[in-house]
Amino acid sequence: MNTLFNDVFTAVQPVLLQAISTMLMAFLVWVANTARIRYGIEIEKGLRDGLHSAAMSGVRAALSRGLSGVELNDAVIDHMIKSTPDAIARLNPAREVLETIIEGKLKEVVDGVSVRSVDVAGLRSTPAVRR
């Protein structure tokens, strides 16, 4: 009986080792992918938060200098690019996205005042803050 068991085990051993190593490799790939996704999301969240914080400080600075309209948008976008280059490079937001963020931050800063966005090309130059 021992001889039969040894013969079967010897024949099955390479297949078992291959199956175990395949399952272990699949598990490690799953763990690595889960960690990459989790930490990638956290990194992106930090970059987005930094971009929004830069927008808020840029809006406040632009308003304190009396800027409005296209000049305000340009000044804030310039501030966002200079203060958060990693976020701009990694997230690669379109200019329209940055302007939407600026519009939201203007609404937060200027309570109760109607805020309109400004056309990127400057074709329609409306004030960002309308009183």
C-alpha positions in Angstrom: 0.0 0.0 0.0 2.8 2.4 0.8 4.4 1.7 -2.5 1.2 2.5 -4.4 0.8 5.8 -2.3 4.4 6.8 -3.0 4.0 6.1 -6.7 0.8 8.2 -6.9 2.2 11.0 -4.8 5.4 11.1 -6.9 3.3 11.2 -10.1 0.9 13.9 -8.8 3.4 16.0 -6.9 4.6 18.2 -9.9 0.9 19.0 -10.8 0.1 19.9 -7.2 3.1 22.1 -6.9 2.2 23.8 -10.2 -1.4 24.4 -9.0 -0.3 25.7 -5.7 2.2 28.1 -7.2 -0.4 29.3 -9.8 -2.9 30.0 -7.0 -0.3 31.8 -4.9 0.7 33.9 -7.9 -2.9 34.8 -8.7 -3.4 35.8 -5.0 -0.3 38.0 -5.1 -1.4 39.7 -8.3 -4.8 40.3 -6.8 -3.3 41.8 -3.6 -0.9 44.0 -5.7 -3.7 45.2 -7.9 -6.0 46.0 -4.9 -3.2 48.0 -3.3 -2.4 49.9 -6.5 -6.1 50.8 -6.9 -6.5 51.8 -3.3 -3.4 53.9 -3.0 -3.9 55.3 -6.5 -7.3 56.6 -5.6 -5.9 58.1 -2.4 -3.1 59.8 -4.3 -5.6 61.2 -6.9 -7.8 62.4 -4.0 -4.9 64.3 -2.6 -4.0 65.8 -5.9 -7.6 66.9 -6.5 -7.8 68.4 -3.0 -4.6 70.3 -3.7 -6.0 71.6 -7.0 -9.2 72.7 -5.4 -7.2 74.4 -2.6 -5.1 76.2 -5.1 -8.2 77.3 -7.0 -9.6 78.7 -3.8 -6.5 80.6 -2.9 -6.1 81.8 -6.5 -9.7 83.1 -6.5 -9.3 84.9 -3.3 -6.0 86.5 -4.5 -7.5 87.5 -7.8 -10.6 89.0 -6.2 -8.4 91.0 -3.8 -6.5 92.4 -6.8 -9.9 93.4 -8.3 -9.7 91.1 -11.2 -12.8 89.7 -13.0 -13.8 88.0 -16.2 -11.1 86.5 -18.4 -8.4 88.1 -16.3 -9.6 86.4 -13.2 -9.8 83.0 -14.9 -6.4 83.4 -16.4 -4.8 84.5 -13.1 -6.4 81.7 -11.2 -5.5 79.0 -13.7 -1.9 80.3 -13.8 -1.9 80.1 -10.0 -3.2 76.5 -10.1 -0.7 75.4 -12.7 2.2 77.0 -10.7 1.2 75.9 -7.3 0.1 72.3 -8.2 2.2 71.2 -11.1 2.1 67.5 -10.1 -1.7 67.5 -9.9 -1.9 69.2 -13.3 0.5 66.7 -14.8 -1.1 63.6 -13.3 -4.8 64.6 -13.6 -4.4 66.5 -16.9 -7.6 68.5 -16.6 -9.0 70.3 -19.6 -9.2 74.1 -19.3 -13.0 73.9 -19.1 -12.7 71.7 -16.0 -10.4 74.2 -14.4 -12.9 77.0 -15.2 -15.7 75.0 -13.7 -13.7 74.5 -10.5 -13.0 78.3 -10.5 -16.7 79.0 -11.0 -17.5 76.8 -8.0 -14.9 78.5 -5.8 -16.2 81.9 -6.8 -19.6 80.8 -5.7 -18.2 79.7 -2.4 -16.2 83.0 -1.9 -18.9 85.4 -3.1 -22.0 84.5 -1.1 -25.3 85.3 -2.8 -23.8 87.0 -5.8 -24.5 85.5 -9.3 -21.4 84.1 -10.9 -21.0 83.3 -14.6 -18.2 81.4 -16.3 -16.1 83.1 -18.9 -15.5 81.8 -22.5 -12.0 80.4 -22.9 -11.3 82.1 -26.1 -12.4 85.4 -24.8 -15.0 85.7 -27.5 -17.6 86.4 -24.9 -16.0 88.5 -22.2 -18.5 88.6 -19.4 -17.6 89.5 -15.9 -17.1 86.5 -13.6 -18.8 88.4 -10.8 -22.1 90.2 -11.5 -23.4 92.5 -8.9 
